[in-house]
Amino acid sequence: MDTETRRKKQRALMLKLVERKVRSRAEQLYQTRGESEGHALQDWVQAETEVLGNTVLAPMYRRLRSETPESEETGSPEAASADLSAHATQDCSA
């Protein structure tokens, strides 16, 4: 595996790990608010801010997010909103 391919894979992995933490925090915020709908984007931004804080990862994460085509994104606010909506629907049907 060449160096450039390895770097791309490492960046993609880092991006996924950070997004997983952000998604988890956004879901906690959603649950804390009593699972009320309509705040997914707000939850996502707040979760990103809390997870990244002033770490050295913040600029790299934002740059990688801007470079990643939408079709490859797994942790976008829209995806988070869909995940939270699906979660709420499952809770209601249980």
N, C-alpha and C positions, 0 to 999 in steps of 0.2 A: 504494500500500500504506500503510495507516495505521500509526501509531507502535506501537500495541499488537501488531499482527500482526508487525511487524518485530522487536520485542523477543522475542516468543514463538519466532520462527524462530532468532534469535541464541542464545537460551537452549538450544533443542533442539540446535543445531549444537555449542555448547560442551559440552553433556552428552555428545553422541556422540563428540566428539574425546577427552574425558577417559576415557570408557569404553573407547575403542579402545586408549588407552595402558595402562589398567588390565588389559584383556584380554591384551594383548601381554606385559605383565610377569607376569601369572598363568601364562601358557603357559610363559614362561621358567622360572618356579619349578617348574612341573610337570615340565619336561624335566630340570632340574637334579637333581630328586629321583629321576630314573631312570624317569619316567613311571608311577609307582605310583599306582593309583586310590585314591579315597576321601578326597582332601584338597582338593577343588575350592573349597569354601567358605573353608577356611583360606588357600589360595593367593590367592583373590579379596580377602579382607580384608587380607592382607599387602601385596598389590599396590596396593590403594587407599591404604593407609597410606604406602607408599613413593612413589607417584606424587603424592599430594596433599601429603604432608608438612605443613608449617606454612604453606603458601601461602594467599593470600587467596582462592583458588578453593575451598578445602575447604568452608567454610560454604555457599557458593552451590551447589556440586555436591551436597552432602547435602540441601539444601532442595529443589533441583530433582528429585532422585531420589525424595524423599518425595511430591512433587506429581505426578509422572508416573504415570499409570495403568499397571498391569502389562502391559496389552496393547501399550503403546507402548515398553516397555523392551526394549533389545536387548543390554544388557550385564550382566544380572543374574547372580548367582552360579549360579543354576540353568541359565541359558543357557551360562555359561562351562563348567559341568560337562558339559553336553550336547556342547558344541563339543570339549572335551578328550577326552571319551569317543569321539566320532566320529573324532577325529584318531588316537587310540590304535587304534581298530578298523581304520582305513585302513592304519596302519603294520603291523599284524599280518597283514593280508591281502596285503601287498606282498611 
